[in-house]
Amino acid sequence: MINFLPFVGSQYTARQLFNKRIMVLGDSHYCANPQDAVPTLTQDIINYYLNPYSENEGWMQTYRKFERSLVNHETSPDESISIWNSLLFYNFLQVPLSGPRVAGTSADYHNAAPAFFEVLDKYSPEVIIVWSKRLWDNLPNQRWSPAPDIIYDNYHISNGFYSLSNGSQAKAFYIYHPSTGYSWDWWYQAIKRAITE
């Protein structure tokens, strides 16, 4: 069951970035108050980030750095809207966590797999960009085919393919989480290599 609906950009199917349908896969939501864990939370967060009247908050840097790693330059508010409207964003865990340094349990990850496959089969991404090694290591092994590492600048990028119900495949790979220690110009080249190779 999908508890947190994905944000699906209005131009997601148009393949405007890298000529691909790109799904961005985050790990989890943090809700100190369980009543905040509403089904539209993911959509609400992205829409709040893209609203030009929203106050600039520290967490927004994560989204800003990531979007810049898709276009390789500093982005304007209008360009941010265009970029995110070209993406699908989904958080894997379907239960909220209590804080940003809290990890989900193995059961949390296991229980999230059916909803993940439901999203894959409904929206048929061609590329899945996974935020963080922790999430990558906890993704389901079902319908999965590993691929040889992609190498960029002596860095090995783990990747592989998820099989979709329509017979196609989605290429998945992980990147550093864009919250800290994330060089968007370096990751632009790595992401471009991973998507096109």
Residue, then its C-alpha position, 0 to 999 in steps of 0.5 A: m500500500i502506498n502511504f506517501l504518494p509520489f510527486v509526478g511532474s507535469q512534464y515527467t512523461a515528456r522526457q525533458l531531462f536526458n531524454k528519459r523518464i527519471m524517478v528520483l528515489g529518496d529514503s524517508h519522511y521525518c515527522a515529529n508529529p505523526q499527524d503530519a504523515v499525510p498521503t500527500l506529504t511528498q507532493d506537499i514538500i516539493n510544491y512548497y519548495l517550488n513555491p516562490y513565496s515560501e521562506n527559504e529554509g535550510w533543507m531546501q539546499t538538498y533539492r537545490k543541489f540535486e537539481r543543479s547536478l541534473v543541469n550543471h549550473e546554478t538554477s533560478p526559481d523558474e528553472s527549478i520548477s521546470i526541472w522538478n516538473s520533469l521528474l517523479f519524486y518518491n520516498f521509499l519508506q512508507v512509514p515516517l521516521s522521527g528525525p533526519r539521523v534516524a534509520g528505518t528498520s529492516a522490516d520498514y524497508h521490507n514492508a515498503a517493497p510492494a508499494f515501490f513496485e506499484v509505483l514502478d509499474k504505474y509510472s514506468p521510469e526509465v531511470i531511477i536515481v537513488w539518494s544514498k548508499r543506505l537506501w541502495d543497500n536496502l532496496p528489494n532484490q526482487r525483479w533485479s538484475p545487477a550490472p557491472d559498475i560504471i566508472y567515472d573519475n575512478y569512482h565506481i557507480s553501482n547500478g542495475f535494472y528493475s524489471l517492470s510489469n510492461g516488460s521494460q526495465a528501469k536502470a537504477f544507480y545510487i548517488y551520494h545524498p545531496s544534503t551534505g558533501y555533495s558537489w553538484d558539478w562533479w555529480y552532473q558528470a557522474i549522473k550523465r555517465a550513469i544514465t547514458e552508458 
